[in-house]
């Protein structure tokens, strides 16, 4: 492996080797060596006769905004949250239209919400299940692979990305692929050697050893509100001791992980008994046998369950099999700090292993008993179609990723279930909107694969049920402010009997009912169950910023904020919060809007500061 300190010289060598045409396999998320990628882009820009095509996913960008309030919030926190991380140069070029004509970038999964309205990203997006992305890449005949690695002495690991890379190296060893591989080691990348995590240095032709390199991307944790906590508590009922678990990233994944820890510690029973909604499933007890984790993404929630001794059932040589990770700096540090024995219980594998049953199928079936695959969605129709990744106008929010892979597994494995979670309502343009719809604009999971859907109001078991039964079950977990309209549409379409009525037990589905249920247990249901990178006053501001985002987009919403600012009772920490935003005095319209948002959150008992 030839070592380089000059990334531009290395890029020139690569283009020379490839005859001026580089077809780059670039890992998803954390595995991108930005210094190498940027040098290849510079080399292509210097010589327009060259061509660089990049196939990747999940390009991680820092938050940027033109919104004055968001800028004031993020500004002082940026270095603390993200260090000196920087995104690959092609991201900014795609946004401002300066990507050279001889450089192409295609992604099969997008950082959620970041690329809506960006034509270059939307037009080059490739729709593919995670397990099929490798085959799409192979069809492009990649001749270069670059990857950010971890090192300990003379041992190397693929770090946060075995997802596709492990298969590509195997294909090359079998003669099915032909590419040169280039490494860059990051000192903070966790070294996970088990499974297919370890890689021999001989697999790489070159290594860039830069004088300096940016930080790993760190994803700040998000607030877990009452909706997410309620959903997590419902999902916790559905997980079988001795079974198999997959959970997703973000607030909802954290809520599920936290609820399972409460269950294991014997603290969930009293909360479940107080549940005012008609949920029939028993609360469940401690995990005497433990769980086995098989997940494309190793998440904060999954790691916490591992640390708590809940995910401990070993199958096929590991307690967890995962394909990649992108989390917080604290997450990376905890992975690095695991004992050698515990690190060896986390097997990093390609997604062809985690997301599919093909290959060693008998062993996988024996391992993945009582599997529960828990994933978030955006909207679900009364007939069970799920909309998870694309808006009505075709704009891609994220991508299907591995969600459909795990839904397929749930139907292929005996005793397995797919659990899709979503809040029953959301705030949009200053109005409350139902996420349970008569129909959905785009379909990520079709109705013939409907299984279990969970909202804050309960659990709808849809598998094997008739359309009328499915509609009735979905109405039972919809927000009661929208049940009447949905009920009428189903009847008008001839999909419900004329005499059908929504039972009284399901006509009390209101947000206040959720808060009344959970508020007495607030001490066990914190906003950040797994900790936070934000300061205490920033945590006070975050719910207000959510209110500002929800109401600030319409004149009706802005009027609501103004009314609260002028007539509402001050937030107990209003002066401190405004000082953090450098609005101790005055501040104009934006400061007034934030003041209104703070006073709205102060009216909510859930966020009340005592």
Secondary structure, 3 states (H helix, E strand, C coil): CEEECCHHHHHHHHHHHCCCEEEEEECCHHHCCHHHHHHHHHHHHHCCCCEEEEEECCCCCCCCCCCHHHHHHHHCCHHHHHCCCCCCHHHHHHHHCCCCCCEEEEECCCCCCCCCCCHHHHHHCCCCCHHHHHHHHHHCCCCEEEEEEEEECCEEECCCECCCHHHHHHHHHCCCCCCEEEEEECCCCCCCCCECCEECHHHCCEEECCCCCCCCCCCCCCCCCHHHHHHHHHHHCCCCCCCEEEECCHHHHHHHHHHHHHHHCCCCHHHHHCCCCCCCCCCCCCCCCCEEEEEEECCHHHHHHHHCCCECCCECCECEEEEECCCCHHHHHHHHHCCHHHHCCEEECCHHHHCCCCCCHHHHHHHCCCEEEEEECCEEECCCCEECCECCCCCECCCCCCHHHHHHHHHHCCCCEEEEECCCEEEECCEEEECEECCCCCCCECHHHCCEEEECCEEEECCCCCHHHHHHHHHHCCCHHHHHHHHHHHHHCCCCCCCCCCCHHHCCCCHHHHHHHHHCCHHHCCCCCCCCCCCHHHHHHHHHHHHHHHHCCCHHHHHHHHHHHHHCCCCCCHHHHHHHCCCCCCCHHHHHHHHHHHHHHHHCHHHCCC
